[in-house]
Amino acid sequence: MHVVFVATGGSPRLLAMTALSVGSLRRIHPEVRTTLIADEPSARAVERSPHGFINGLQAEMCVCKAPPGLTPVTHSRFLKTNLRNQLEGPFLYLDSDTLVVQPITPVFAATQFSASLDRHWRAPSPGFPHWVLPLYRSARWSTSRRYPYFNSGVTFWPETREARVLGERWHSYWHESLRLGQYRDQPALNAAVRSVPFSWFNRLPCSYNAMIDADPRLARSAHIVHFFSSPKAKKRRSILDQMVEETLAGKEVGAYWIETLLETQWPYLTPPSSDSRLRASYFRRCLRQRAIAGGFFLKENMRAAVARMLRPRSSD
């Protein structure tokens, strides 16, 4: 097994988060091959980092050059979208804001590019996000709803011709996206997916990319928990936040918090709301998302649907 991370920017928080993600992986799979991809300035920052990147976690460092003029954020996207072109053999890519909490061996049995359907707190139900439509129309990319819309935070890349073509198109489409003012890599990945046959990709179960920002209950069956570290994300204080804070304070972070997550099946430090409140919040967001996508918003229908979903079940 080969698992790849991208470490750029050199901020202490990002380096600590990446170290924790690598450490969580090695807790489950001690012999896994781990590679950190970085640009030259970030590689120097990683080597100076007190968070045990190289010596403590025994990760390989691969330094890749990026064109001049890119910011640290666009540097990371440049490297991430170019991974399939730079590396040999199959590999799993993980964002730094992930924790591996259960074995991930089944992912490597796939023979096609694999990723999970995207979801987040504004759109907890998978679907094509309306906010990317202006970019897709400007770039003349397909907006077909027949295709899935994947999250790019956990992706498996086999060593096949099809995967390499898909990787090349992702990198090319990202450059086009950047030219149009959008630095994020996920819209370009999904544009690339829409340009290839259905047989070239595979849906990864959400348990291997549990996006708990959309629904914390996804942590219950998770193998990989994805926390979404973006400052724009609407989120409570998570277990990962606590682990990062303790790492930056110089404390040794063991398996306590991951074991707490597995035992409680809850990824946040604050206790969960009652089941009814949690379901109400989740389904309101789902219905609002579908209403926006369909161009209408029926408030009374939404209230009625939520009320039906919250009725006590006979089996309870």
Secondary structure, DSSP 8 states (H G I E B T S, - for coil): -EEEEE--S--HHHHHHHHHHHHHHHHH-TT-EEEEEE-HHHHHHHHH-SS-TTTTT--EEEE----TT--HHHHHHHHHHTHHHH--S-EEEE-TTEEE-S--GGGGG-SSEEEEE--BTTB-S-S--GGGHHHHHHHT----TTS--EEEEEEEE-SSHHHHHHHHHHHHHHHHHHHTT---SHHHHHHHHTTS-GGGEEE--GGGSEETTT-GGGGGG-SEEE----TTS----BHHHHHHHHHHTT----SHHHHHHHHH---BSS----HHHHHHHHHHHHHHHHHHHHT---HHHHHHHHHHHTS--TT-
